[in-house]
Amino acid sequence: MANTLAAQMSHLHVSHSTSTSLRSFEGFKASHVCRPAQVLAVRSRQVAGHRLPLRIQAARVGGVEIPNQKRIEYSLQYVFGIGHTTAKAILSETGIENKRTRELSEDELTRLRDEVDKYSIEGDLRRFNALNIKRLKEIQCYRGRRHIAQLPVRGQQTKNNARTRKGKAKPIAGKKK
């Protein structure tokens, strides 16, 4: 291909400024004939010399890239909605042994994806939770009012602590220690 380009571009003349800028490339010598096709070849060799072979870093399951180096039981837990128990159940349903994600065959990965698709995960689960909280707020039940007030919902006391839910403590003017 480089020879074809060189033949097509042989009538072009490269100025001195171009050849000066090309000296910065490793392996370029002033004795080289400065044709654009040869410049492309130098660049491609330079880039190709530093490239690593293409490796798959992570498998995609349930719309999430799960880590390749971890065991599949723990990798599945990177998907929102899949915990330890669900991951074990998925592995037992598919009949896949708990090996590293990178060691899975295409068939095993397909079976795993099909099984994970049966569960409510990621965006669907987040949407379900958000709509449930919105419904509680709309009907003004006790839990809904606690959500609106940004207070603990599940019966925790708020006299002390509950700072995560209530936010940073607000100083009260005139309060003595």
N, C-alpha and C positions, 0 to 999 in steps of 0.2 A: 504494500500500500504506500509506503514511504517513497519507493522508487517511482510509482505512478504519479504521486503528487509532485515529486521533484521534476519529472518530465513535463508535467503540465505547467509548472511554475518556473521553468528554467529561464524564461524570458524576463522574469522579475529581477530587479536589482535591489539589494538590501543596503541601506545607507550605513555610514560609519558609526552613527550613534546606536544603531541596533546591534551591530557586532560588539560594540563596547559594552553594552548592557548585558550581552550574552556571556561575557567573560566571567560573570559571577557564577554561572552554572559550573558545577563540578564536572571535570572531564572535558570542558570546552577548551580548545586550543586555537590560537590566532591563525594557525596554518589551515584550519578547516575552512572549506568553502561555505560562505554564509548564504544558504538557500533556506527559505521558510520550511520546506519539507524536512530538511536535516535538523533544523531547530526543533521541530515537533518531535523528531525521533529522540533527540537529546533529552527533551523534557519528559517524554514518556518513559525512557529508560530510567531517568532520575526518579520519577514518581514510582515506577514499578519496583525499583530497588528497595524502597522503604515500605512497601505494602506487606501486610501479613495475610496469611490465608484466611478466607472468610469462615468465621465460626459462629454458630448460633449461640447467643448468650442466654436466651430464655425462651421457654415454650409459652404459647398463648392459650390460656384456658379461661373460659368465662369472661372474655374481654380484658383479661389482665395478664401481663407477662409474669409468669412465676419463675423463681430462680432456678437455674440449671444445676447448680452445685449441691443443692440440698435434697434431702430425701423427699419423695413425693407427698408423704403424709404432712410434712411441715410446709412444703411449697404450696399446697392447696390452701393453706390458711392465709395466704396473701390475698385471696379473693374475699371481698366483704360479704359476710353471710355464711362463710364456711369456717367452722371452728374445729377443734381437735376431734370431737365425737363425729361430726359430719364427715370430716376427711377420712376417718377410719371406716365409716359406713360406706362411703363412695368406693374405697379400695376393696372392701369385701364384696360389694355388689358387682364390681367390674372384674374381680378375680385377679387384679394386678398386685404383685408383691411390692412391698415398700422398698423400692430401689431409688437411686438418684434420678432426677428428672432427665438428665442428658442421656441416660441409658434406656429410656423408653423408646419402643419401636413406634412407627407411624400408626400401626393397628391399635396398640395400647393407648396411644395419645387420642386417637379418634374415639375409642370406647370411653375414655375418661371425659372427653368433651361432651359426649352424648349424655353421660350420667350427670355431669355438673349442670347441664342445661335443664334438667328436671327440677332443680331447686330454684327458689327465689333468691337471686343474688345481685350484687352490685347496684346498678341504677334502679332496677325494679324494687328491690328491698328498701333502698333509701327513699324512693318516692312513696312507697307504702307507709313507712314510718312517718314521713313528713305529713302525709295526708291524714294519718291517724291523729297526730298531734293537732293539726288544724281543725279536725272534726271535734276534738275534745274542747278546744278553745271556743268554737262556734256555739256548742250546746251549753257552754258556761257551767259544766259540771265542776266538782271540786278539783279534780286533776287538771282540767282545762284552766281554771283560775290560777292554780299554782304555776302552770306553764307561763301564763300571761304575766304574773308577778315575778317571774324568774326566781322562784323559790323551789326547794326540794319537793318532789312530787310523791315520793314513796314513804312518807311518814317520818322522815328523819327530823330530829329536833333542830331548831334554828337559834336557840338562845346563845349557844356557843358554836363556833365553827360554821359550817356550811358556806365557807368563804368562796369556794369554787363557783357555786351556783349564785350567790348573792353579789359577788363582785368584790372589789376592793373596799375595805372599811372606810366609811365616811366619818370624819371627825365631827363631834358634837360640840358646839360652842358653849363654853362655860362649864363643861364637865370637869370635875376635879378628880384627881387620882387618890 
